[in-house]
Amino acid sequence: MKTAVIIILIFILPGVIMGTVSSYRAGQKPHETVLLRLRNFAQWEKWPHIWRHIKDLWAYYGLAIMFLLVALSE
């Protein structure tokens, strides 16, 4: 059940984001508050710092994810 929900979210979330962006580009602006929130999130000032941190420590994050997956497996 959990896997089905994750797979559905993987396919639905990008579609919703692309649909919102394409409707905005087509001139429709019914979701103006949503687009403003998305723009503010994308232009957040701390993204370069977070990206640099993840780029430096990616191996440790991968190891933590692997340990988490092993702990959650049956």
mmCIF file of the N, C-alpha and C atoms, coordinates in Angstrom:
data_MODEL
# 
_entry.id   MODEL 
# 
loop_
_atom_site.group_PDB 
_atom_site.id 
_atom_site.type_symbol 
_atom_site.label_atom_id 
_atom_site.label_alt_id 
_atom_site.label_comp_id 
_atom_site.label_asym_id 
_atom_site.label_entity_id 
_atom_site.label_seq_id 
_atom_site.pdbx_PDB_ins_code 
_atom_site.Cartn_x 
_atom_site.Cartn_y 
_atom_site.Cartn_z 
_atom_site.occupancy 
_atom_site.B_iso_or_equiv 
_atom_site.pdbx_formal_charge 
_atom_site.auth_seq_id 
_atom_site.auth_comp_id 
_atom_site.auth_asym_id 
_atom_site.auth_atom_id 
_atom_site.pdbx_PDB_model_num 
ATOM 1   N N  . MET A 1 1  ? 0.834  -1.194 0.000   1.00 0.00 ? 1  MET A N  1 
ATOM 2   C CA . MET A 1 1  ? 0.000  0.000  0.000   1.00 0.00 ? 1  MET A CA 1 
ATOM 3   C C  . MET A 1 1  ? 0.878  1.257  0.000   1.00 0.00 ? 1  MET A C  1 
ATOM 4   N N  . LYS A 1 2  ? 1.917  1.238  0.841   1.00 0.00 ? 2  LYS A N  1 
ATOM 5   C CA . LYS A 1 2  ? 2.800  2.393  0.923   1.00 0.00 ? 2  LYS A CA 1 
ATOM 6   C C  . LYS A 1 2  ? 3.506  2.626  -0.410  1.00 0.00 ? 2  LYS A C  1 
ATOM 7   N N  . THR A 1 3  ? 3.909  1.551  -1.054  1.00 0.00 ? 3  THR A N  1 
ATOM 8   C CA . THR A 1 3  ? 4.590  1.666  -2.340  1.00 0.00 ? 3  THR A CA 1 
ATOM 9   C C  . THR A 1 3  ? 3.666  2.253  -3.403  1.00 0.00 ? 3  THR A C  1 
ATOM 10  N N  . ALA A 1 4  ? 2.408  1.842  -3.382  1.00 0.00 ? 4  ALA A N  1 
ATOM 11  C CA . ALA A 1 4  ? 1.448  2.370  -4.363  1.00 0.00 ? 4  ALA A CA 1 
ATOM 12  C C  . ALA A 1 4  ? 1.253  3.871  -4.177  1.00 0.00 ? 4  ALA A C  1 
ATOM 13  N N  . VAL A 1 5  ? 1.175  4.325  -2.949  1.00 0.00 ? 5  VAL A N  1 
ATOM 14  C CA . VAL A 1 5  ? 1.004  5.755  -2.684  1.00 0.00 ? 5  VAL A CA 1 
ATOM 15  C C  . VAL A 1 5  ? 2.230  6.531  -3.147  1.00 0.00 ? 5  VAL A C  1 
ATOM 16  N N  . ILE A 1 6  ? 3.411  6.004  -2.887  1.00 0.00 ? 6  ILE A N  1 
ATOM 17  C CA . ILE A 1 6  ? 4.638  6.677  -3.308  1.00 0.00 ? 6  ILE A CA 1 
ATOM 18  C C  . ILE A 1 6  ? 4.714  6.760  -4.829  1.00 0.00 ? 6  ILE A C  1 
ATOM 19  N N  . ILE A 1 7  ? 4.382  5.672  -5.512  1.00 0.00 ? 7  ILE A N  1 
ATOM 20  C CA . ILE A 1 7  ? 4.410  5.676  -6.980  1.00 0.00 ? 7  ILE A CA 1 
ATOM 21  C C  . ILE A 1 7  ? 3.396  6.668  -7.542  1.00 0.00 ? 7  ILE A C  1 
ATOM 22  N N  . ILE A 1 8  ? 2.210  6.702  -6.961  1.00 0.00 ? 8  ILE A N  1 
ATOM 23  C CA . ILE A 1 8  ? 1.190  7.651  -7.419  1.00 0.00 ? 8  ILE A CA 1 
ATOM 24  C C  . ILE A 1 8  ? 1.664  9.080  -7.215  1.00 0.00 ? 8  ILE A C  1 
ATOM 25  N N  . LEU A 1 9  ? 2.277  9.370  -6.071  1.00 0.00 ? 9  LEU A N  1 
ATOM 26  C CA . LEU A 1 9  ? 2.772  10.722 -5.815  1.00 0.00 ? 9  LEU A CA 1 
ATOM 27  C C  . LEU A 1 9  ? 3.899  11.103 -6.768  1.00 0.00 ? 9  LEU A C  1 
ATOM 28  N N  . ILE A 1 10 ? 4.731  10.134 -7.128  1.00 0.00 ? 10 ILE A N  1 
ATOM 29  C CA . ILE A 1 10 ? 5.824  10.422 -8.056  1.00 0.00 ? 10 ILE A CA 1 
ATOM 30  C C  . ILE A 1 10 ? 5.267  10.851 -9.412  1.00 0.00 ? 10 ILE A C  1 
ATOM 31  N N  . PHE A 1 11 ? 4.140  10.283 -9.820  1.00 0.00 ? 11 PHE A N  1 
ATOM 32  C CA . PHE A 1 11 ? 3.564  10.646 -11.114 1.00 0.00 ? 11 PHE A CA 1 
ATOM 33  C C  . PHE A 1 11 ? 2.637  11.859 -11.039 1.00 0.00 ? 11 PHE A C  1 
ATOM 34  N N  . ILE A 1 12 ? 1.972  12.068 -9.914  1.00 0.00 ? 12 ILE A N  1 
ATOM 35  C CA . ILE A 1 12 ? 0.999  13.159 -9.819  1.00 0.00 ? 12 ILE A CA 1 
ATOM 36  C C  . ILE A 1 12 ? 1.655  14.496 -9.520  1.00 0.00 ? 12 ILE A C  1 
ATOM 37  N N  . LEU A 1 13 ? 2.608  14.537 -8.613  1.00 0.00 ? 13 LEU A N  1 
ATOM 38  C CA . LEU A 1 13 ? 3.206  15.801 -8.211  1.00 0.00 ? 13 LEU A CA 1 
ATOM 39  C C  . LEU A 1 13 ? 3.859  16.557 -9.365  1.00 0.00 ? 13 LEU A C  1 
ATOM 40  N N  . PRO A 1 14 ? 4.699  15.927 -10.194 1.00 0.00 ? 14 PRO A N  1 
ATOM 41  C CA . PRO A 1 14 ? 5.263  16.681 -11.328 1.00 0.00 ? 14 PRO A CA 1 
ATOM 42  C C  . PRO A 1 14 ? 4.180  17.157 -12.305 1.00 0.00 ? 14 PRO A C  1 
ATOM 43  N N  . GLY A 1 15 ? 3.138  16.373 -12.490 1.00 0.00 ? 15 GLY A N  1 
ATOM 44  C CA . GLY A 1 15 ? 2.060  16.776 -13.385 1.00 0.00 ? 15 GLY A CA 1 
ATOM 45  C C  . GLY A 1 15 ? 1.328  18.007 -12.893 1.00 0.00 ? 15 GLY A C  1 
ATOM 46  N N  . VAL A 1 16 ? 1.091  18.069 -11.601 1.00 0.00 ? 16 VAL A N  1 
ATOM 47  C CA . VAL A 1 16 ? 0.420  19.236 -11.026 1.00 0.00 ? 16 VAL A CA 1 
ATOM 48  C C  . VAL A 1 16 ? 1.299  20.474 -11.170 1.00 0.00 ? 16 VAL A C  1 
ATOM 49  N N  . ILE A 1 17 ? 2.594  20.324 -10.906 1.00 0.00 ? 17 ILE A N  1 
ATOM 50  C CA . ILE A 1 17 ? 3.501  21.470 -11.030 1.00 0.00 ? 17 ILE A CA 1 
ATOM 51  C C  . ILE A 1 17 ? 3.590  21.923 -12.485 1.00 0.00 ? 17 ILE A C  1 
ATOM 52  N N  . MET A 1 18 ? 3.738  20.987 -13.417 1.00 0.00 ? 18 MET A N  1 
ATOM 53  C CA . MET A 1 18 ? 3.834  21.365 -14.831 1.00 0.00 ? 18 MET A CA 1 
ATOM 54  C C  . MET A 1 18 ? 2.528  21.963 -15.336 1.00 0.00 ? 18 MET A C  1 
ATOM 55  N N  . GLY A 1 19 ? 1.387  21.454 -14.871 1.00 0.00 ? 19 GLY A N  1 
ATOM 56  C CA . GLY A 1 19 ? 0.101  22.021 -15.275 1.00 0.00 ? 19 GLY A CA 1 
ATOM 57  C C  . GLY A 1 19 ? -0.078 23.434 -14.774 1.00 0.00 ? 19 GLY A C  1 
ATOM 58  N N  . THR A 1 20 ? 0.352  23.692 -13.552 1.00 0.00 ? 20 THR A N  1 
ATOM 59  C CA . THR A 1 20 ? 0.253  25.044 -13.000 1.00 0.00 ? 20 THR A CA 1 
ATOM 60  C C  . THR A 1 20 ? 1.136  26.011 -13.775 1.00 0.00 ? 20 THR A C  1 
ATOM 61  N N  . VAL A 1 21 ? 2.359  25.591 -14.070 1.00 0.00 ? 21 VAL A N  1 
ATOM 62  C CA . VAL A 1 21 ? 3.274  26.457 -14.812 1.00 0.00 ? 21 VAL A CA 1 
ATOM 63  C C  . VAL A 1 21 ? 2.777  26.688 -16.236 1.00 0.00 ? 21 VAL A C  1 
ATOM 64  N N  . SER A 1 22 ? 2.284  25.641 -16.899 1.00 0.00 ? 22 SER A N  1 
ATOM 65  C CA . SER A 1 22 ? 1.824  25.823 -18.281 1.00 0.00 ? 22 SER A CA 1 
ATOM 66  C C  . SER A 1 22 ? 0.567  26.683 -18.350 1.00 0.00 ? 22 SER A C  1 
ATOM 67  N N  . SER A 1 23 ? -0.335 26.581 -17.359 1.00 0.00 ? 23 SER A N  1 
ATOM 68  C CA . SER A 1 23 ? -1.511 27.456 -17.369 1.00 0.00 ? 23 SER A CA 1 
ATOM 69  C C  . SER A 1 23 ? -1.108 28.905 -17.141 1.00 0.00 ? 23 SER A C  1 
ATOM 70  N N  . TYR A 1 24 ? -0.063 29.111 -16.338 1.00 0.00 ? 24 TYR A N  1 
ATOM 71  C CA . TYR A 1 24 ? 0.430  30.472 -16.126 1.00 0.00 ? 24 TYR A CA 1 
ATOM 72  C C  . TYR A 1 24 ? 1.030  31.027 -17.422 1.00 0.00 ? 24 TYR A C  1 
ATOM 73  N N  . ARG A 1 25 ? 1.785  30.186 -18.129 1.00 0.00 ? 25 ARG A N  1 
ATOM 74  C CA . ARG A 1 25 ? 2.391  30.649 -19.386 1.00 0.00 ? 25 ARG A CA 1 
ATOM 75  C C  . ARG A 1 25 ? 1.342  30.892 -20.461 1.00 0.00 ? 25 ARG A C  1 
ATOM 76  N N  . ALA A 1 26 ? 0.201  30.214 -20.372 1.00 0.00 ? 26 ALA A N  1 
ATOM 77  C CA . ALA A 1 26 ? -0.859 30.396 -21.361 1.00 0.00 ? 26 ALA A CA 1 
ATOM 78  C C  . ALA A 1 26 ? -1.673 31.658 -21.088 1.00 0.00 ? 26 ALA A C  1 
ATOM 79  N N  . GLY A 1 27 ? -1.385 32.341 -19.992 1.00 0.00 ? 27 GLY A N  1 
ATOM 80  C CA . GLY A 1 27 ? -2.077 33.581 -19.694 1.00 0.00 ? 27 GLY A CA 1 
ATOM 81  C C  . GLY A 1 27 ? -3.155 33.451 -18.647 1.00 0.00 ? 27 GLY A C  1 
ATOM 82  N N  . GLN A 1 28 ? -3.427 32.248 -18.188 1.00 0.00 ? 28 GLN A N  1 
ATOM 83  C CA . GLN A 1 28 ? -4.429 32.057 -17.147 1.00 0.00 ? 28 GLN A CA 1 
ATOM 84  C C  . GLN A 1 28 ? -3.758 32.229 -15.799 1.00 0.00 ? 28 GLN A C  1 
ATOM 85  N N  . LYS A 1 29 ? -4.374 33.003 -14.931 1.00 0.00 ? 29 LYS A N  1 
ATOM 86  C CA . LYS A 1 29 ? -3.778 33.229 -13.627 1.00 0.00 ? 29 LYS A CA 1 
ATOM 87  C C  . LYS A 1 29 ? -4.774 32.970 -12.490 1.00 0.00 ? 29 LYS A C  1 
ATOM 88  N N  . PRO A 1 30 ? -5.447 31.820 -12.489 1.00 0.00 ? 30 PRO A N  1 
ATOM 89  C CA . PRO A 1 30 ? -6.364 31.562 -11.381 1.00 0.00 ? 30 PRO A CA 1 
ATOM 90  C C  . PRO A 1 30 ? -5.628 31.123 -10.117 1.00 0.00 ? 30 PRO A C  1 
ATOM 91  N N  . HIS A 1 31 ? -4.377 30.687 -10.281 1.00 0.00 ? 31 HIS A N  1 
ATOM 92  C CA . HIS A 1 31 ? -3.613 30.179 -9.146  1.00 0.00 ? 31 HIS A CA 1 
ATOM 93  C C  . HIS A 1 31 ? -2.481 31.140 -8.799  1.00 0.00 ? 31 HIS A C  1 
ATOM 94  N N  . GLU A 1 32 ? -2.811 32.418 -8.754  1.00 0.00 ? 32 GLU A N  1 
ATOM 95  C CA . GLU A 1 32 ? -1.764 33.412 -8.566  1.00 0.00 ? 32 GLU A CA 1 
ATOM 96  C C  . GLU A 1 32 ? -1.069 33.255 -7.221  1.00 0.00 ? 32 GLU A C  1 
ATOM 97  N N  . THR A 1 33 ? -1.797 32.922 -6.172  1.00 0.00 ? 33 THR A N  1 
ATOM 98  C CA . THR A 1 33 ? -1.165 32.761 -4.862  1.00 0.00 ? 33 THR A CA 1 
ATOM 99  C C  . THR A 1 33 ? -0.248 31.547 -4.839  1.00 0.00 ? 33 THR A C  1 
ATOM 100 N N  . VAL A 1 34 ? -0.651 30.479 -5.540  1.00 0.00 ? 34 VAL A N  1 
ATOM 101 C CA . VAL A 1 34 ? 0.187  29.282 -5.601  1.00 0.00 ? 34 VAL A CA 1 
ATOM 102 C C  . VAL A 1 34 ? 1.484  29.595 -6.342  1.00 0.00 ? 34 VAL A C  1 
ATOM 103 N N  . LEU A 1 35 ? 1.381  30.316 -7.450  1.00 0.00 ? 35 LEU A N  1 
ATOM 104 C CA . LEU A 1 35 ? 2.569  30.649 -8.226  1.00 0.00 ? 35 LEU A CA 1 
ATOM 105 C C  . LEU A 1 35 ? 3.504  31.566 -7.452  1.00 0.00 ? 35 LEU A C  1 
ATOM 106 N N  . LEU A 1 36 ? 2.943  32.492 -6.682  1.00 0.00 ? 36 LEU A N  1 
ATOM 107 C CA . LEU A 1 36 ? 3.795  33.363 -5.879  1.00 0.00 ? 36 LEU A CA 1 
ATOM 108 C C  . LEU A 1 36 ? 4.538  32.569 -4.810  1.00 0.00 ? 36 LEU A C  1 
ATOM 109 N N  . ARG A 1 37 ? 3.867  31.602 -4.206  1.00 0.00 ? 37 ARG A N  1 
ATOM 110 C CA . ARG A 1 37 ? 4.534  30.766 -3.210  1.00 0.00 ? 37 ARG A CA 1 
ATOM 111 C C  . ARG A 1 37 ? 5.616  29.915 -3.852  1.00 0.00 ? 37 ARG A C  1 
ATOM 112 N N  . LEU A 1 38 ? 5.342  29.347 -5.033  1.00 0.00 ? 38 LEU A N  1 
ATOM 113 C CA . LEU A 1 38 ? 6.349  28.553 -5.730  1.00 0.00 ? 38 LEU A CA 1 
ATOM 114 C C  . LEU A 1 38 ? 7.555  29.413 -6.120  1.00 0.00 ? 38 LEU A C  1 
ATOM 115 N N  . ARG A 1 39 ? 7.298  30.627 -6.577  1.00 0.00 ? 39 ARG A N  1 
ATOM 116 C CA . ARG A 1 39 ? 8.396  31.506 -6.972  1.00 0.00 ? 39 ARG A CA 1 
ATOM 117 C C  . ARG A 1 39 ? 9.250  31.893 -5.763  1.00 0.00 ? 39 ARG A C  1 
ATOM 118 N N  . ASN A 1 40 ? 8.586  32.218 -4.648  1.00 0.00 ? 40 ASN A N  1 
ATOM 119 C CA . ASN A 1 40 ? 9.323  32.572 -3.445  1.00 0.00 ? 40 ASN A CA 1 
ATOM 120 C C  . ASN A 1 40 ? 10.141 31.389 -2.940  1.00 0.00 ? 40 ASN A C  1 
ATOM 121 N N  . PHE A 1 41 ? 9.592  30.181 -3.050  1.00 0.00 ? 41 PHE A N  1 
ATOM 122 C CA . PHE A 1 41 ? 10.321 28.988 -2.629  1.00 0.00 ? 41 PHE A CA 1 
ATOM 123 C C  . PHE A 1 41 ? 11.528 28.749 -3.522  1.00 0.00 ? 41 PHE A C  1 
ATOM 124 N N  . ALA A 1 42 ? 11.362 28.932 -4.834  1.00 0.00 ? 42 ALA A N  1 
ATOM 125 C CA . ALA A 1 42 ? 12.455 28.693 -5.775  1.00 0.00 ? 42 ALA A CA 1 
ATOM 126 C C  . ALA A 1 42 ? 13.551 29.746 -5.643  1.00 0.00 ? 42 ALA A C  1 
ATOM 127 N N  . GLN A 1 43 ? 13.192 30.959 -5.236  1.00 0.00 ? 43 GLN A N  1 
ATOM 128 C CA . GLN A 1 43 ? 14.169 32.030 -5.129  1.00 0.00 ? 43 GLN A CA 1 
ATOM 129 C C  . GLN A 1 43 ? 14.666 32.233 -3.706  1.00 0.00 ? 43 GLN A C  1 
ATOM 130 N N  . TRP A 1 44 ? 14.467 31.234 -2.863  1.00 0.00 ? 44 TRP A N  1 
ATOM 131 C CA . TRP A 1 44 ? 14.905 31.323 -1.473  1.00 0.00 ? 44 TRP A CA 1 
ATOM 132 C C  . TRP A 1 44 ? 16.406 31.524 -1.427  1.00 0.00 ? 44 TRP A C  1 
ATOM 133 N N  . GLU A 1 45 ? 16.875 32.404 -0.574  1.00 0.00 ? 45 GLU A N  1 
ATOM 134 C CA . GLU A 1 45 ? 18.280 32.806 -0.562  1.00 0.00 ? 45 GLU A CA 1 
ATOM 135 C C  . GLU A 1 45 ? 19.225 31.710 -0.077  1.00 0.00 ? 45 GLU A C  1 
ATOM 136 N N  . LYS A 1 46 ? 18.735 30.720 0.655   1.00 0.00 ? 46 LYS A N  1 
ATOM 137 C CA . LYS A 1 46 ? 19.623 29.727 1.235   1.00 0.00 ? 46 LYS A CA 1 
ATOM 138 C C  . LYS A 1 46 ? 19.871 28.527 0.335   1.00 0.00 ? 46 LYS A C  1 
ATOM 139 N N  . TRP A 1 47 ? 19.267 28.468 -0.862  1.00 0.00 ? 47 TRP A N  1 
ATOM 140 C CA . TRP A 1 47 ? 19.469 27.313 -1.740  1.00 0.00 ? 47 TRP A CA 1 
ATOM 141 C C  . TRP A 1 47 ? 20.931 27.076 -2.094  1.00 0.00 ? 47 TRP A C  1 
ATOM 142 N N  . PRO A 1 48 ? 21.732 28.102 -2.422  1.00 0.00 ? 48 PRO A N  1 
ATOM 143 C CA . PRO A 1 48 ? 23.143 27.831 -2.744  1.00 0.00 ? 48 PRO A CA 1 
ATOM 144 C C  . PRO A 1 48 ? 23.907 27.209 -1.569  1.00 0.00 ? 48 PRO A C  1 
ATOM 145 N N  . HIS A 1 49 ? 23.613 27.647 -0.349  1.00 0.00 ? 49 HIS A N  1 
ATOM 146 C CA . HIS A 1 49 ? 24.286 27.096 0.825   1.00 0.00 ? 49 HIS A CA 1 
ATOM 147 C C  . HIS A 1 49 ? 23.875 25.645 1.054   1.00 0.00 ? 49 HIS A C  1 
ATOM 148 N N  . ILE A 1 50 ? 22.588 25.371 0.893   1.00 0.00 ? 50 ILE A N  1 
ATOM 149 C CA . ILE A 1 50 ? 22.098 23.999 1.075   1.00 0.00 ? 50 ILE A CA 1 
ATOM 150 C C  . ILE A 1 50 ? 22.698 23.094 -0.002  1.00 0.00 ? 50 ILE A C  1 
ATOM 151 N N  . TRP A 1 51 ? 22.740 23.571 -1.249  1.00 0.00 ? 51 TRP A N  1 
ATOM 152 C CA . TRP A 1 51 ? 23.284 22.765 -2.341  1.00 0.00 ? 51 TRP A CA 1 
ATOM 153 C C  . TRP A 1 51 ? 24.763 22.454 -2.099  1.00 0.00 ? 51 TRP A C  1 
ATOM 154 N N  . ARG A 1 52 ? 25.522 23.440 -1.637  1.00 0.00 ? 52 ARG A N  1 
ATOM 155 C CA . ARG A 1 52 ? 26.940 23.225 -1.360  1.00 0.00 ? 52 ARG A CA 1 
ATOM 156 C C  . ARG A 1 52 ? 27.125 22.203 -0.239  1.00 0.00 ? 52 ARG A C  1 
ATOM 157 N N  . HIS A 1 53 ? 26.291 22.278 0.776   1.00 0.00 ? 53 HIS A N  1 
ATOM 158 C CA . HIS A 1 53 ? 26.355 21.338 1.893   1.00 0.00 ? 53 HIS A CA 1 
ATOM 159 C C  . HIS A 1 53 ? 26.060 19.914 1.425   1.00 0.00 ? 53 HIS A C  1 
ATOM 160 N N  . ILE A 1 54 ? 25.015 19.744 0.627   1.00 0.00 ? 54 ILE A N  1 
ATOM 161 C CA . ILE A 1 54 ? 24.648 18.410 0.134   1.00 0.00 ? 54 ILE A CA 1 
ATOM 162 C C  . ILE A 1 54 ? 25.735 17.882 -0.803  1.00 0.00 ? 54 ILE A C  1 
ATOM 163 N N  . LYS A 1 55 ? 26.288 18.752 -1.643  1.00 0.00 ? 55 LYS A N  1 
ATOM 164 C CA . LYS A 1 55 ? 27.329 18.337 -2.577  1.00 0.00 ? 55 LYS A CA 1 
ATOM 165 C C  . LYS A 1 55 ? 28.580 17.863 -1.843  1.00 0.00 ? 55 LYS A C  1 
ATOM 166 N N  . ASP A 1 56 ? 28.890 18.482 -0.720  1.00 0.00 ? 56 ASP A N  1 
ATOM 167 C CA . ASP A 1 56 ? 30.067 18.079 0.048   1.00 0.00 ? 56 ASP A CA 1 
ATOM 168 C C  . ASP A 1 56 ? 29.844 16.791 0.830   1.00 0.00 ? 56 ASP A C  1 
ATOM 169 N N  . LEU A 1 57 ? 28.620 16.557 1.301   1.00 0.00 ? 57 LEU A N  1 
ATOM 170 C CA . LEU A 1 57 ? 28.354 15.426 2.194   1.00 0.00 ? 57 LEU A CA 1 
ATOM 171 C C  . LEU A 1 57 ? 27.408 14.391 1.597   1.00 0.00 ? 57 LEU A C  1 
ATOM 172 N N  . TRP A 1 58 ? 27.374 14.261 0.256   1.00 0.00 ? 58 TRP A N  1 
ATOM 173 C CA . TRP A 1 58 ? 26.408 13.369 -0.388  1.00 0.00 ? 58 TRP A CA 1 
ATOM 174 C C  . TRP A 1 58 ? 26.602 11.917 0.015   1.00 0.00 ? 58 TRP A C  1 
ATOM 175 N N  . ALA A 1 59 ? 27.824 11.490 0.252   1.00 0.00 ? 59 ALA A N  1 
ATOM 176 C CA . ALA A 1 59 ? 28.064 10.086 0.593   1.00 0.00 ? 59 ALA A CA 1 
ATOM 177 C C  . ALA A 1 59 ? 27.451 9.745  1.945   1.00 0.00 ? 59 ALA A C  1 
ATOM 178 N N  . TYR A 1 60 ? 27.536 10.667 2.880   1.00 0.00 ? 60 TYR A N  1 
ATOM 179 C CA . TYR A 1 60 ? 26.969 10.414 4.206   1.00 0.00 ? 60 TYR A CA 1 
ATOM 180 C C  . TYR A 1 60 ? 25.441 10.381 4.161   1.00 0.00 ? 60 TYR A C  1 
ATOM 181 N N  . TYR A 1 61 ? 24.855 11.243 3.340   1.00 0.00 ? 61 TYR A N  1 
ATOM 182 C CA . TYR A 1 61 ? 23.400 11.207 3.182   1.00 0.00 ? 61 TYR A CA 1 
ATOM 183 C C  . TYR A 1 61 ? 22.957 9.902  2.533   1.00 0.00 ? 61 TYR A C  1 
ATOM 184 N N  . GLY A 1 62 ? 23.718 9.431  1.542   1.00 0.00 ? 62 GLY A N  1 
ATOM 185 C CA . GLY A 1 62 ? 23.401 8.148  0.916   1.00 0.00 ? 62 GLY A CA 1 
ATOM 186 C C  . GLY A 1 62 ? 23.488 7.009  1.907   1.00 0.00 ? 62 GLY A C  1 
ATOM 187 N N  . LEU A 1 63 ? 24.505 7.019  2.760   1.00 0.00 ? 63 LEU A N  1 
ATOM 188 C CA . LEU A 1 63 ? 24.649 5.989  3.775   1.00 0.00 ? 63 LEU A CA 1 
ATOM 189 C C  . LEU A 1 63 ? 23.490 6.038  4.768   1.00 0.00 ? 63 LEU A C  1 
ATOM 190 N N  . ALA A 1 64 ? 23.083 7.239  5.161   1.00 0.00 ? 64 ALA A N  1 
ATOM 191 C CA . ALA A 1 64 ? 21.954 7.376  6.087   1.00 0.00 ? 64 ALA A CA 1 
ATOM 192 C C  . ALA A 1 64 ? 20.666 6.856  5.453   1.00 0.00 ? 64 ALA A C  1 
ATOM 193 N N  . ILE A 1 65 ? 20.462 7.127  4.168   1.00 0.00 ? 65 ILE A N  1 
ATOM 194 C CA . ILE A 1 65 ? 19.263 6.640  3.478   1.00 0.00 ? 65 ILE A CA 1 
ATOM 195 C C  . ILE A 1 65 ? 19.289 5.116  3.391   1.00 0.00 ? 65 ILE A C  1 
ATOM 196 N N  . MET A 1 66 ? 20.467 4.550  3.125   1.00 0.00 ? 66 MET A N  1 
ATOM 197 C CA . MET A 1 66 ? 20.564 3.099  3.071   1.00 0.00 ? 66 MET A CA 1 
ATOM 198 C C  . MET A 1 66 ? 20.264 2.468  4.422   1.00 0.00 ? 66 MET A C  1 
ATOM 199 N N  . PHE A 1 67 ? 20.783 3.036  5.501   1.00 0.00 ? 67 PHE A N  1 
ATOM 200 C CA . PHE A 1 67 ? 20.482 2.522  6.847   1.00 0.00 ? 67 PHE A CA 1 
ATOM 201 C C  . PHE A 1 67 ? 18.996 2.628  7.152   1.00 0.00 ? 67 PHE A C  1 
ATOM 202 N N  . LEU A 1 68 ? 18.379 3.732  6.730   1.00 0.00 ? 68 LEU A N  1 
ATOM 203 C CA . LEU A 1 68 ? 16.941 3.911  6.951   1.00 0.00 ? 68 LEU A CA 1 
ATOM 204 C C  . LEU A 1 68 ? 16.140 2.884  6.185   1.00 0.00 ? 68 LEU A C  1 
ATOM 205 N N  . LEU A 1 69 ? 16.520 2.610  4.948   1.00 0.00 ? 69 LEU A N  1 
ATOM 206 C CA . LEU A 1 69 ? 15.812 1.601  4.156   1.00 0.00 ? 69 LEU A CA 1 
ATOM 207 C C  . LEU A 1 69 ? 15.972 0.207  4.751   1.00 0.00 ? 69 LEU A C  1 
ATOM 208 N N  . VAL A 1 70 ? 17.156 -0.116 5.254   1.00 0.00 ? 70 VAL A N  1 
ATOM 209 C CA . VAL A 1 70 ? 17.369 -1.410 5.885   1.00 0.00 ? 70 VAL A CA 1 
ATOM 210 C C  . VAL A 1 70 ? 16.538 -1.531 7.162   1.00 0.00 ? 70 VAL A C  1 
ATOM 211 N N  . ALA A 1 71 ? 16.453 -0.448 7.916   1.00 0.00 ? 71 ALA A N  1 
ATOM 212 C CA . ALA A 1 71 ? 15.680 -0.464 9.154   1.00 0.00 ? 71 ALA A CA 1 
ATOM 213 C C  . ALA A 1 71 ? 14.172 -0.611 8.876   1.00 0.00 ? 71 ALA A C  1 
ATOM 214 N N  . LEU A 1 72 ? 13.707 -0.055 7.762   1.00 0.00 ? 72 LEU A N  1 
ATOM 215 C CA . LEU A 1 72 ? 12.284 -0.110 7.445   1.00 0.00 ? 72 LEU A CA 1 
ATOM 216 C C  . LEU A 1 72 ? 11.889 -1.384 6.681   1.00 0.00 ? 72 LEU A C  1 
ATOM 217 N N  . SER A 1 73 ? 12.871 -2.115 6.183   1.00 0.00 ? 73 SER A N  1 
ATOM 218 C CA . SER A 1 73 ? 12.538 -3.337 5.443   1.00 0.00 ? 73 SER A CA 1 
ATOM 219 C C  . SER A 1 73 ? 12.134 -4.437 6.418   1.00 0.00 ? 73 SER A C  1 
ATOM 220 N N  . GLU A 1 74 ? 11.446 -5.391 5.889   1.00 0.00 ? 74 GLU A N  1 
ATOM 221 C CA . GLU A 1 74 ? 10.939 -6.476 6.743   1.00 0.00 ? 74 GLU A CA 1 
ATOM 222 C C  . GLU A 1 74 ? 11.933 -7.581 6.881   1.00 0.00 ? 74 GLU A C  1 
# 
